[in-house]
Amino acid sequence: MHRNNDDVEHIKKEKHTMSATMNQARPCTISESIIQSCKEVKSMREGRTPKRSLNELFANIEKWSKEEEE
C-alpha cells in the first residue's frame, strides 16, 4: 500500500509529538494523580468544589492543546 505525502507528514508530526511528550518530566506518579483525582471528585460530590461538566473538560483540553502549539 502506498502512502501519500499527507500521511507521511502526519506520521512524522505524531512521532515528534510523542517524543516530546515522553521527554517531559512527570509532576507526580500515576498513582498520585489517580489519588488526587479521587479527592477532587469526592470534594465535588460533597459540594466543597463546584462540579465541572464533560463539556468544560473538553473545552479545557482544546485550550491547553492550542497553548502548547504556540
N, CA, C and O atoms as a Tripos MOL2 file, in Angstrom:
@<TRIPOS>MOLECULE
protein
  280   279    70     0     0
PROTEIN
NO_CHARGES

@<TRIPOS>ATOM
      1 N           0.8460   -1.1790    0.0000 N.3       1 MET1
      2 CA          0.0000    0.0000    0.0000 C.3       1 MET1
      3 C           0.8890    1.2390    0.0000 C.2       1 MET1
      4 O           1.8780    1.2970    0.7310 O.2       1 MET1
      5 N           0.5470    2.2050   -0.7980 N.am      2 HIS2
      6 CA          1.3430    3.4130   -0.9510 C.3       2 HIS2
      7 C           0.7580    4.5550   -0.1170 C.2       2 HIS2
      8 O          -0.4460    4.8080   -0.1510 O.2       2 HIS2
      9 N           1.6110    5.2270    0.6170 N.am      3 ARG3
     10 CA          1.1510    6.3580    1.4380 C.3       3 ARG3
     11 C           1.3700    7.6610    0.6910 C.2       3 ARG3
     12 O           2.3840    7.8380    0.0150 O.2       3 ARG3
     13 N           0.4070    8.5790    0.8170 N.am      4 ASN4
     14 CA          0.5880    9.8770    0.1950 C.3       4 ASN4
     15 C           1.3710   10.7890    1.1350 C.2       4 ASN4
     16 O           1.6150   10.4320    2.2870 O.2       4 ASN4
     17 N           1.7600   11.9520    0.6510 N.am      5 ASN5
     18 CA          2.5850   12.8820    1.4310 C.3       5 ASN5
     19 C           1.9010   13.3430    2.7070 C.2       5 ASN5
     20 O           2.5680   13.5450    3.7220 O.2       5 ASN5
     21 N           0.5830   13.5140    2.6780 N.am      6 ASP6
     22 CA         -0.1460   13.9420    3.8740 C.3       6 ASP6
     23 C          -0.0260   12.9120    4.9890 C.2       6 ASP6
     24 O           0.1550   13.2620    6.1550 O.2       6 ASP6
     25 N          -0.1290   11.6270    4.6170 N.am      7 ASP7
     26 CA          0.0060   10.5590    5.6110 C.3       7 ASP7
     27 C           1.3990   10.5600    6.2200 C.2       7 ASP7
     28 O           1.5520   10.4260    7.4340 O.2       7 ASP7
     29 N           2.4140   10.7120    5.3780 N.am      8 VAL8
     30 CA          3.7980   10.7010    5.8550 C.3       8 VAL8
     31 C           4.0440   11.8790    6.7960 C.2       8 VAL8
     32 O           4.6600   11.7110    7.8490 O.2       8 VAL8
     33 N           3.5720   13.0560    6.4280 N.am      9 GLU9
     34 CA          3.7450   14.2340    7.2790 C.3       9 GLU9
     35 C           3.0170   14.0700    8.6100 C.2       9 GLU9
     36 O           3.5280   14.4640    9.6590 O.2       9 GLU9
     37 N           1.8200   13.4850    8.5600 N.am     10 HIS10
     38 CA          1.0520   13.2550    9.7800 C.3      10 HIS10
     39 C           1.8020   12.3030   10.7090 C.2      10 HIS10
     40 O           1.8520   12.5230   11.9190 O.2      10 HIS10
     41 N           2.3760   11.2630   10.1520 N.am     11 ILE11
     42 CA          3.1290   10.2860   10.9420 C.3      11 ILE11
     43 C           4.3570   10.9480   11.5630 C.2      11 ILE11
     44 O           4.6610   10.7160   12.7330 O.2      11 ILE11
     45 N           5.0620   11.7690   10.7870 N.am     12 LYS12
     46 CA          6.2460   12.4710   11.3140 C.3      12 LYS12
     47 C           5.8620   13.3920   12.4650 C.2      12 LYS12
     48 O           6.5500   13.4410   13.4850 O.2      12 LYS12
     49 N           4.7550   14.1240   12.2980 N.am     13 LYS13
     50 CA          4.2990   15.0430   13.3420 C.3      13 LYS13
     51 C           3.9030   14.2700   14.5940 C.2      13 LYS13
     52 O           4.2050   14.6910   15.7110 O.2      13 LYS13
     53 N           3.2250   13.1380   14.4070 N.am     14 GLU14
     54 CA          2.8030   12.2990   15.5310 C.3      14 GLU14
     55 C           4.0210   11.7680   16.2960 C.2      14 GLU14
     56 O           4.0300   11.7790   17.5270 O.2      14 GLU14
     57 N           5.0390   11.3080   15.5780 N.am     15 LYS15
     58 CA          6.2530   10.8040   16.2180 C.3      15 LYS15
     59 C           6.9520   11.9100   16.9990 C.2      15 LYS15
     60 O           7.4450   11.6800   18.1030 O.2      15 LYS15
     61 N           6.9920   13.1090   16.4260 N.am     16 HIS16
     62 CA          7.6140   14.2420   17.1090 C.3      16 HIS16
     63 C           6.8600   14.5810   18.3880 C.2      16 HIS16
     64 O           7.4770   14.8200   19.4270 O.2      16 HIS16
     65 N           5.5450   14.6030   18.3220 N.am     17 THR17
     66 CA          4.7150   14.9040   19.4880 C.3      17 THR17
     67 C           4.9140   13.8560   20.5670 C.2      17 THR17
     68 O           5.0540   14.1920   21.7430 O.2      17 THR17
     69 N           4.9270   12.5830   20.1760 N.am     18 MET18
     70 CA          5.1230   11.5100   21.1420 C.3      18 MET18
     71 C           6.4950   11.6130   21.7930 C.2      18 MET18
     72 O           6.6310   11.3990   22.9970 O.2      18 MET18
     73 N           7.5090   11.9390   21.0040 N.am     19 SER19
     74 CA          8.8650   12.0610   21.5170 C.3      19 SER19
     75 C           8.9470   13.2120   22.5250 C.2      19 SER19
     76 O           9.5630   13.0700   23.5810 O.2      19 SER19
     77 N           8.3320   14.3400   22.2000 N.am     20 ALA20
     78 CA          8.3430   15.4900   23.1030 C.3      20 ALA20
     79 C           7.6040   15.1690   24.3920 C.2      20 ALA20
     80 O           8.0310   15.5790   25.4710 O.2      20 ALA20
     81 N           6.5080   14.4440   24.2900 N.am     21 THR21
     82 CA          5.7330   14.0730   25.4660 C.3      21 THR21
     83 C           6.5180   13.1230   26.3540 C.2      21 THR21
     84 O           6.4780   13.2470   27.5780 O.2      21 THR21
     85 N           7.2200   12.1910   25.7650 N.am     22 MET22
     86 CA          7.9870   11.2170   26.5360 C.3      22 MET22
     87 C           9.1360   11.8730   27.2910 C.2      22 MET22
     88 O           9.5410   11.3790   28.3440 O.2      22 MET22
     89 N           9.6720   12.9860   26.7690 N.am     23 ASN23
     90 CA         10.8180   13.6440   27.3950 C.3      23 ASN23
     91 C          10.4210   14.5850   28.5270 C.2      23 ASN23
     92 O          11.2920   15.0660   29.2510 O.2      23 ASN23
     93 N           9.1420   14.8580   28.6970 N.am     24 GLN24
     94 CA          8.7000   15.7470   29.7590 C.3      24 GLN24
     95 C           8.6990   15.0060   31.0860 C.2      24 GLN24
     96 O           8.3100   13.8410   31.1670 O.2      24 GLN24
     97 N           9.1430   15.7050   32.1230 N.am     25 ALA25
     98 CA          9.1380   15.1000   33.4540 C.3      25 ALA25
     99 C           7.7210   15.1050   33.9980 C.2      25 ALA25
    100 O           6.9900   16.0810   33.8260 O.2      25 ALA25
    101 N           7.3320   14.0260   34.6490 N.am     26 ARG26
    102 CA          6.0020   13.9510   35.2570 C.3      26 ARG26
    103 C           6.0140   14.7350   36.5570 C.2      26 ARG26
    104 O           6.9550   14.6170   37.3420 O.2      26 ARG26
    105 N           4.9730   15.5420   36.7970 N.am     27 PRO27
    106 CA          4.9050   16.2750   38.0710 C.3      27 PRO27
    107 C           4.6090   15.3450   39.2440 C.2      27 PRO27
    108 O           4.8980   15.6780   40.3940 O.2      27 PRO27
    109 N           4.0310   14.1750   38.9530 N.am     28 CYS28
    110 CA          3.7350   13.1960   40.0010 C.3      28 CYS28
    111 C           3.5960   11.8240   39.3470 C.2      28 CYS28
    112 O           3.5620   11.7040   38.1220 O.2      28 CYS28
    113 N           3.5170   10.8050   40.1750 N.am     29 THR29
    114 CA          3.3540    9.4550   39.6290 C.3      29 THR29
    115 C           1.9060    9.2400   39.1950 C.2      29 THR29
    116 O           1.0240   10.0340   39.5220 O.2      29 THR29
    117 N           1.6800    8.1820   38.4730 N.am     30 ILE30
    118 CA          0.3270    7.8650   38.0110 C.3      30 ILE30
    119 C          -0.5860    7.6100   39.2030 C.2      30 ILE30
    120 O          -1.7160    8.0990   39.2300 O.2      30 ILE30
    121 N          -0.1150    6.8580   40.1800 N.am     31 SER31
    122 CA         -0.9590    6.5720   41.3480 C.3      31 SER31
    123 C          -1.2710    7.8490   42.1290 C.2      31 SER31
    124 O          -2.3860    8.0040   42.6280 O.2      31 SER31
    125 N          -0.3100    8.7600   42.2430 N.am     32 GLU32
    126 CA         -0.5720   10.0400   42.9180 C.3      32 GLU32
    127 C          -1.6250   10.8500   42.1590 C.2      32 GLU32
    128 O          -2.4740   11.5020   42.7650 O.2      32 GLU32
    129 N          -1.5600   10.8000   40.8420 N.am     33 SER33
    130 CA         -2.5370   11.5110   40.0140 C.3      33 SER33
    131 C          -3.9400   10.9430   40.2030 C.2      33 SER33
    132 O          -4.9100   11.6950   40.2950 O.2      33 SER33
    133 N          -4.0480    9.6170   40.2610 N.am     34 ILE34
    134 CA         -5.3520    8.9680   40.4600 C.3      34 ILE34
    135 C          -5.9100    9.3200   41.8340 C.2      34 ILE34
    136 O          -7.0950    9.6230   41.9680 O.2      34 ILE34
    137 N          -5.0590    9.2800   42.8520 N.am     35 ILE35
    138 CA         -5.4970    9.6350   44.2100 C.3      35 ILE35
    139 C          -5.9950   11.0730   44.2510 C.2      35 ILE35
    140 O          -7.0250   11.3570   44.8610 O.2      35 ILE35
    141 N          -5.2640   11.9880   43.6000 N.am     36 GLN36
    142 CA         -5.6730   13.3930   43.5660 C.3      36 GLN36
    143 C          -7.0170   13.5410   42.8520 C.2      36 GLN36
    144 O          -7.8710   14.3060   43.2990 O.2      36 GLN36
    145 N          -7.2090   12.8280   41.7630 N.am     37 SER37
    146 CA         -8.4800   12.8800   41.0250 C.3      37 SER37
    147 C          -9.6370   12.3960   41.8890 C.2      37 SER37
    148 O         -10.7170   12.9860   41.8810 O.2      37 SER37
    149 N          -9.4050   11.3240   42.6290 N.am     38 CYS38
    150 CA        -10.4470   10.7990   43.5180 C.3      38 CYS38
    151 C         -10.8080   11.8150   44.5970 C.2      38 CYS38
    152 O         -11.9800   11.9770   44.9360 O.2      38 CYS38
    153 N          -9.8070   12.4950   45.1310 N.am     39 LYS39
    154 CA        -10.0570   13.5290   46.1420 C.3      39 LYS39
    155 C         -10.8810   14.6730   45.5550 C.2      39 LYS39
    156 O         -11.7800   15.1990   46.2120 O.2      39 LYS39
    157 N         -10.5690   15.0570   44.3090 N.am     40 GLU40
    158 CA        -11.3260   16.1290   43.6550 C.3      40 GLU40
    159 C         -12.7810   15.7280   43.4400 C.2      40 GLU40
    160 O         -13.6870   16.5280   43.6730 O.2      40 GLU40
    161 N         -13.0090   14.4950   42.9980 N.am     41 VAL41
    162 CA        -14.3770   14.0080   42.7800 C.3      41 VAL41
    163 C         -15.1440   13.9960   44.1070 C.2      41 VAL41
    164 O         -16.2960   14.4250   44.1670 O.2      41 VAL41
    165 N         -14.5040   13.5090   45.1550 N.am     42 LYS42
    166 CA        -15.1420   13.4700   46.4770 C.3      42 LYS42
    167 C         -15.5060   14.8870   46.9260 C.2      42 LYS42
    168 O         -16.5960   15.1150   47.4510 O.2      42 LYS42
    169 N         -14.6040   15.8190   46.7200 N.am     43 SER43
    170 CA        -14.8540   17.2120   47.0900 C.3      43 SER43
    171 C         -16.0330   17.7900   46.3020 C.2      43 SER43
    172 O         -16.8430   18.5380   46.8500 O.2      43 SER43
    173 N         -16.1250   17.4440   45.0230 N.am     44 MET44
    174 CA        -17.2590   17.9090   44.1970 C.3      44 MET44
    175 C         -18.5670   17.3190   44.6950 C.2      44 MET44
    176 O         -19.5770   18.0190   44.7810 O.2      44 MET44
    177 N         -18.5520   16.0350   45.0230 N.am     45 ARG45
    178 CA        -19.7700   15.3690   45.4950 C.3      45 ARG45
    179 C         -20.2410   15.9290   46.8350 C.2      45 ARG45
    180 O         -21.4410   15.9790   47.1070 O.2      45 ARG45
    181 N         -19.2940   16.3480   47.6680 N.am     46 GLU46
    182 CA        -19.6420   16.9180   48.9650 C.3      46 GLU46
    183 C         -20.0030   18.4010   48.8640 C.2      46 GLU46
    184 O         -20.3880   19.0110   49.8610 O.2      46 GLU46
    185 N         -19.8810   18.9830   47.6740 N.am     47 GLY47
    186 CA        -20.2790   20.3670   47.4620 C.3      47 GLY47
    187 C         -19.2230   21.3950   47.8420 C.2      47 GLY47
    188 O         -19.5010   22.5940   47.8240 O.2      47 GLY47
    189 N         -18.0310   20.9570   48.1810 N.am     48 ARG48
    190 CA        -16.9720   21.9020   48.5490 C.3      48 ARG48
    191 C         -16.3010   22.5100   47.3270 C.2      48 ARG48
    192 O         -15.7070   23.5860   47.4130 O.2      48 ARG48
    193 N         -16.3890   21.8390   46.2050 N.am     49 THR49
    194 CA        -15.8090   22.3090   44.9480 C.3      49 THR49
    195 C         -16.9150   22.3060   43.8970 C.2      49 THR49
    196 O         -17.7100   21.3680   43.8410 O.2      49 THR49
    197 N         -16.9760   23.3490   43.0600 N.am     50 PRO50
    198 CA        -18.0170   23.3520   42.0210 C.3      50 PRO50
    199 C         -17.8240   22.1870   41.0420 C.2      50 PRO50
    200 O         -16.7010   21.8420   40.6730 O.2      50 PRO50
    201 N         -18.9430   21.5970   40.6370 N.am     51 LYS51
    202 CA        -18.8850   20.4860   39.6870 C.3      51 LYS51
    203 C         -18.5120   21.0140   38.3120 C.2      51 LYS51
    204 O         -18.8570   22.1350   37.9390 O.2      51 LYS51
    205 N         -17.7970   20.1760   37.5680 N.am     52 ARG52
    206 CA        -17.4060   20.5250   36.1980 C.3      52 ARG52
    207 C         -18.0350   19.5290   35.2490 C.2      52 ARG52
    208 O         -18.1140   18.3370   35.5460 O.2      52 ARG52
    209 N         -18.4770   20.0120   34.1230 N.am     53 SER53
    210 CA        -19.1150   19.1290   33.1390 C.3      53 SER53
    211 C         -18.0770   18.5630   32.1730 C.2      53 SER53
    212 O         -16.9410   19.0320   32.1040 O.2      53 SER53
    213 N         -18.4980   17.5540   31.4390 N.am     54 LEU54
    214 CA        -17.6340   16.9580   30.4300 C.3      54 LEU54
    215 C         -17.3200   17.9790   29.3350 C.2      54 LEU54
    216 O         -16.2150   17.9880   28.7920 O.2      54 LEU54
    217 N         -18.2820   18.8300   29.0120 N.am     55 ASN55
    218 CA        -18.0560   19.8710   28.0040 C.3      55 ASN55
    219 C         -16.9620   20.8390   28.4570 C.2      55 ASN55
    220 O         -16.1520   21.2860   27.6460 O.2      55 ASN55
    221 N         -16.9390   21.1620   29.7540 N.am     56 GLU56
    222 CA        -15.8900   22.0330   30.2770 C.3      56 GLU56
    223 C         -14.5250   21.3600   30.1590 C.2      56 GLU56
    224 O         -13.5330   22.0090   29.8270 O.2      56 GLU56
    225 N         -14.4790   20.0670   30.4300 N.am     57 LEU57
    226 CA        -13.2320   19.3210   30.2980 C.3      57 LEU57
    227 C         -12.7270   19.3790   28.8660 C.2      57 LEU57
    228 O         -11.5540   19.6680   28.6300 O.2      57 LEU57
    229 N         -13.6090   19.1040   27.9060 N.am     58 PHE58
    230 CA        -13.2050   19.1320   26.5040 C.3      58 PHE58
    231 C         -12.7430   20.5320   26.0870 C.2      58 PHE58
    232 O         -11.7750   20.6660   25.3380 O.2      58 PHE58
    233 N         -13.4240   21.5660   26.5660 N.am     59 ALA59
    234 CA        -13.0310   22.9390   26.2560 C.3      59 ALA59
    235 C         -11.6400   23.2310   26.8160 C.2      59 ALA59
    236 O         -10.8190   23.8650   26.1540 O.2      59 ALA59
    237 N         -11.3800   22.7640   28.0400 N.am     60 ASN60
    238 CA        -10.0570   22.9720   28.6370 C.3      60 ASN60
    239 C          -8.9700   22.2190   27.8710 C.2      60 ASN60
    240 O          -7.8820   22.7520   27.6520 O.2      60 ASN60
    241 N          -9.2550   21.0040   27.4720 N.am     61 ILE61
    242 CA         -8.2770   20.2180   26.7160 C.3      61 ILE61
    243 C          -7.9540   20.9210   25.4040 C.2      61 ILE61
    244 O          -6.7920   21.0020   25.0050 O.2      61 ILE61
    245 N          -8.9790   21.4240   24.7400 N.am     62 GLU62
    246 CA         -8.7790   22.1400   23.4850 C.3      62 GLU62
    247 C          -7.9270   23.3920   23.7190 C.2      62 GLU62
    248 O          -7.0170   23.6860   22.9430 O.2      62 GLU62
    249 N          -8.2300   24.1250   24.7970 N.am     63 LYS63
    250 CA         -7.4760   25.3370   25.1370 C.3      63 LYS63
    251 C          -6.0150   24.9990   25.4250 C.2      63 LYS63
    252 O          -5.1110   25.6880   24.9530 O.2      63 LYS63
    253 N          -5.7860   23.9330   26.2050 N.am     64 TRP64
    254 CA         -4.4210   23.5520   26.5570 C.3      64 TRP64
    255 C          -3.6330   23.1290   25.3260 C.2      64 TRP64
    256 O          -2.4540   23.4590   25.1990 O.2      64 TRP64
    257 N          -4.2690   22.4080   24.4270 N.am     65 SER65
    258 CA         -3.5550   21.9510   23.2210 C.3      65 SER65
    259 C          -3.1860   23.1310   22.3280 C.2      65 SER65
    260 O          -2.1230   23.1260   21.7080 O.2      65 SER65
    261 N          -4.0580   24.1480   22.2540 N.am     66 LYS66
    262 CA         -3.7490   25.3480   21.4830 C.3      66 LYS66
    263 C          -2.5900   26.1190   22.1110 C.2      66 LYS66
    264 O          -1.7400   26.6510   21.3970 O.2      66 LYS66
    265 N          -2.5530   26.1800   23.4440 N.am     67 GLU67
    266 CA         -1.4710   26.8660   24.1380 C.3      67 GLU67
    267 C          -0.1380   26.1670   23.8850 C.2      67 GLU67
    268 O           0.8880   26.8310   23.7310 O.2      67 GLU67
    269 N          -0.1410   24.8490   23.8420 N.am     68 GLU68
    270 CA          1.0920   24.1060   23.6120 C.3      68 GLU68
    271 C           1.6010   24.2870   22.1900 C.2      68 GLU68
    272 O           2.8070   24.2220   21.9550 O.2      68 GLU68
    273 N           0.7000   24.5110   21.2370 N.am     69 GLU69
    274 CA          1.1040   24.7000   19.8440 C.3      69 GLU69
    275 C           1.8110   26.0250   19.6440 C.2      69 GLU69
    276 O           2.6040   26.1670   18.7130 O.2      69 GLU69
    277 N           1.5420   26.9950   20.4970 N.am     70 GLU70
    278 CA          2.1210   28.3380   20.3400 C.3      70 GLU70
    279 C           3.5630   28.3800   20.7020 C.2      70 GLU70
    280 O           4.1890   29.4370   20.6220 O.2      70 GLU70
@<TRIPOS>BOND
     1     1     2 1
     2     2     3 1
     3     3     4 2
     4     3     5 am
     5     5     6 1
     6     6     7 1
     7     7     8 2
     8     7     9 am
     9     9    10 1
    10    10    11 1
    11    11    12 2
    12    11    13 am
    13    13    14 1
    14    14    15 1
    15    15    16 2
    16    15    17 am
    17    17    18 1
    18    18    19 1
    19    19    20 2
    20    19    21 am
    21    21    22 1
    22    22    23 1
    23    23    24 2
    24    23    25 am
    25    25    26 1
    26    26    27 1
    27    27    28 2
    28    27    29 am
    29    29    30 1
    30    30    31 1
    31    31    32 2
    32    31    33 am
    33    33    34 1
    34    34    35 1
    35    35    36 2
    36    35    37 am
    37    37    38 1
    38    38    39 1
    39    39    40 2
    40    39    41 am
    41    41    42 1
    42    42    43 1
    43    43    44 2
    44    43    45 am
    45    45    46 1
    46    46    47 1
    47    47    48 2
    48    47    49 am
    49    49    50 1
    50    50    51 1
    51    51    52 2
    52    51    53 am
    53    53    54 1
    54    54    55 1
    55    55    56 2
    56    55    57 am
    57    57    58 1
    58    58    59 1
    59    59    60 2
    60    59    61 am
    61    61    62 1
    62    62    63 1
    63    63    64 2
    64    63    65 am
    65    65    66 1
    66    66    67 1
    67    67    68 2
    68    67    69 am
    69    69    70 1
    70    70    71 1
    71    71    72 2
    72    71    73 am
    73    73    74 1
    74    74    75 1
    75    75    76 2
    76    75    77 am
    77    77    78 1
    78    78    79 1
    79    79    80 2
    80    79    81 am
    81    81    82 1
    82    82    83 1
    83    83    84 2
    84    83    85 am
    85    85    86 1
    86    86    87 1
    87    87    88 2
    88    87    89 am
    89    89    90 1
    90    90    91 1
    91    91    92 2
    92    91    93 am
    93    93    94 1
    94    94    95 1
    95    95    96 2
    96    95    97 am
    97    97    98 1
    98    98    99 1
    99    99   100 2
   100    99   101 am
   101   101   102 1
   102   102   103 1
   103   103   104 2
   104   103   105 am
   105   105   106 1
   106   106   107 1
   107   107   108 2
   108   107   109 am
   109   109   110 1
   110   110   111 1
   111   111   112 2
   112   111   113 am
   113   113   114 1
   114   114   115 1
   115   115   116 2
   116   115   117 am
   117   117   118 1
   118   118   119 1
   119   119   120 2
   120   119   121 am
   121   121   122 1
   122   122   123 1
   123   123   124 2
   124   123   125 am
   125   125   126 1
   126   126   127 1
   127   127   128 2
   128   127   129 am
   129   129   130 1
   130   130   131 1
   131   131   132 2
   132   131   133 am
   133   133   134 1
   134   134   135 1
   135   135   136 2
   136   135   137 am
   137   137   138 1
   138   138   139 1
   139   139   140 2
   140   139   141 am
   141   141   142 1
   142   142   143 1
   143   143   144 2
   144   143   145 am
   145   145   146 1
   146   146   147 1
   147   147   148 2
   148   147   149 am
   149   149   150 1
   150   150   151 1
   151   151   152 2
   152   151   153 am
   153   153   154 1
   154   154   155 1
   155   155   156 2
   156   155   157 am
   157   157   158 1
   158   158   159 1
   159   159   160 2
   160   159   161 am
   161   161   162 1
   162   162   163 1
   163   163   164 2
   164   163   165 am
   165   165   166 1
   166   166   167 1
   167   167   168 2
   168   167   169 am
   169   169   170 1
   170   170   171 1
   171   171   172 2
   172   171   173 am
   173   173   174 1
   174   174   175 1
   175   175   176 2
   176   175   177 am
   177   177   178 1
   178   178   179 1
   179   179   180 2
   180   179   181 am
   181   181   182 1
   182   182   183 1
   183   183   184 2
   184   183   185 am
   185   185   186 1
   186   186   187 1
   187   187   188 2
   188   187   189 am
   189   189   190 1
   190   190   191 1
   191   191   192 2
   192   191   193 am
   193   193   194 1
   194   194   195 1
   195   195   196 2
   196   195   197 am
   197   197   198 1
   198   198   199 1
   199   199   200 2
   200   199   201 am
   201   201   202 1
   202   202   203 1
   203   203   204 2
   204   203   205 am
   205   205   206 1
   206   206   207 1
   207   207   208 2
   208   207   209 am
   209   209   210 1
   210   210   211 1
   211   211   212 2
   212   211   213 am
   213   213   214 1
   214   214   215 1
   215   215   216 2
   216   215   217 am
   217   217   218 1
   218   218   219 1
   219   219   220 2
   220   219   221 am
   221   221   222 1
   222   222   223 1
   223   223   224 2
   224   223   225 am
   225   225   226 1
   226   226   227 1
   227   227   228 2
   228   227   229 am
   229   229   230 1
   230   230   231 1
   231   231   232 2
   232   231   233 am
   233   233   234 1
   234   234   235 1
   235   235   236 2
   236   235   237 am
   237   237   238 1
   238   238   239 1
   239   239   240 2
   240   239   241 am
   241   241   242 1
   242   242   243 1
   243   243   244 2
   244   243   245 am
   245   245   246 1
   246   246   247 1
   247   247   248 2
   248   247   249 am
   249   249   250 1
   250   250   251 1
   251   251   252 2
   252   251   253 am
   253   253   254 1
   254   254   255 1
   255   255   256 2
   256   255   257 am
   257   257   258 1
   258   258   259 1
   259   259   260 2
   260   259   261 am
   261   261   262 1
   262   262   263 1
   263   263   264 2
   264   263   265 am
   265   265   266 1
   266   266   267 1
   267   267   268 2
   268   267   269 am
   269   269   270 1
   270   270   271 1
   271   271   272 2
   272   271   273 am
   273   273   274 1
   274   274   275 1
   275   275   276 2
   276   275   277 am
   277   277   278 1
   278   278   279 1
   279   279   280 2
@<TRIPOS>SUBSTRUCTURE
     1 MET1         2 RESIDUE 1 A MET
     2 HIS2         6 RESIDUE 1 A HIS
     3 ARG3        10 RESIDUE 1 A ARG
     4 ASN4        14 RESIDUE 1 A ASN
     5 ASN5        18 RESIDUE 1 A ASN
     6 ASP6        22 RESIDUE 1 A ASP
     7 ASP7        26 RESIDUE 1 A ASP
     8 VAL8        30 RESIDUE 1 A VAL
     9 GLU9        34 RESIDUE 1 A GLU
    10 HIS10       38 RESIDUE 1 A HIS
    11 ILE11       42 RESIDUE 1 A ILE
    12 LYS12       46 RESIDUE 1 A LYS
    13 LYS13       50 RESIDUE 1 A LYS
    14 GLU14       54 RESIDUE 1 A GLU
    15 LYS15       58 RESIDUE 1 A LYS
    16 HIS16       62 RESIDUE 1 A HIS
    17 THR17       66 RESIDUE 1 A THR
    18 MET18       70 RESIDUE 1 A MET
    19 SER19       74 RESIDUE 1 A SER
    20 ALA20       78 RESIDUE 1 A ALA
    21 THR21       82 RESIDUE 1 A THR
    22 MET22       86 RESIDUE 1 A MET
    23 ASN23       90 RESIDUE 1 A ASN
    24 GLN24       94 RESIDUE 1 A GLN
    25 ALA25       98 RESIDUE 1 A ALA
    26 ARG26      102 RESIDUE 1 A ARG
    27 PRO27      106 RESIDUE 1 A PRO
    28 CYS28      110 RESIDUE 1 A CYS
    29 THR29      114 RESIDUE 1 A THR
    30 ILE30      118 RESIDUE 1 A ILE
    31 SER31      122 RESIDUE 1 A SER
    32 GLU32      126 RESIDUE 1 A GLU
    33 SER33      130 RESIDUE 1 A SER
    34 ILE34      134 RESIDUE 1 A ILE
    35 ILE35      138 RESIDUE 1 A ILE
    36 GLN36      142 RESIDUE 1 A GLN
    37 SER37      146 RESIDUE 1 A SER
    38 CYS38      150 RESIDUE 1 A CYS
    39 LYS39      154 RESIDUE 1 A LYS
    40 GLU40      158 RESIDUE 1 A GLU
    41 VAL41      162 RESIDUE 1 A VAL
    42 LYS42      166 RESIDUE 1 A LYS
    43 SER43      170 RESIDUE 1 A SER
    44 MET44      174 RESIDUE 1 A MET
    45 ARG45      178 RESIDUE 1 A ARG
    46 GLU46      182 RESIDUE 1 A GLU
    47 GLY47      186 RESIDUE 1 A GLY
    48 ARG48      190 RESIDUE 1 A ARG
    49 THR49      194 RESIDUE 1 A THR
    50 PRO50      198 RESIDUE 1 A PRO
    51 LYS51      202 RESIDUE 1 A LYS
    52 ARG52      206 RESIDUE 1 A ARG
    53 SER53      210 RESIDUE 1 A SER
    54 LEU54      214 RESIDUE 1 A LEU
    55 ASN55      218 RESIDUE 1 A ASN
    56 GLU56      222 RESIDUE 1 A GLU
    57 LEU57      226 RESIDUE 1 A LEU
    58 PHE58      230 RESIDUE 1 A PHE
    59 ALA59      234 RESIDUE 1 A ALA
    60 ASN60      238 RESIDUE 1 A ASN
    61 ILE61      242 RESIDUE 1 A ILE
    62 GLU62      246 RESIDUE 1 A GLU
    63 LYS63      250 RESIDUE 1 A LYS
    64 TRP64      254 RESIDUE 1 A TRP
    65 SER65      258 RESIDUE 1 A SER
    66 LYS66      262 RESIDUE 1 A LYS
    67 GLU67      266 RESIDUE 1 A GLU
    68 GLU68      270 RESIDUE 1 A GLU
    69 GLU69      274 RESIDUE 1 A GLU
    70 GLU70      278 RESIDUE 1 A GLU
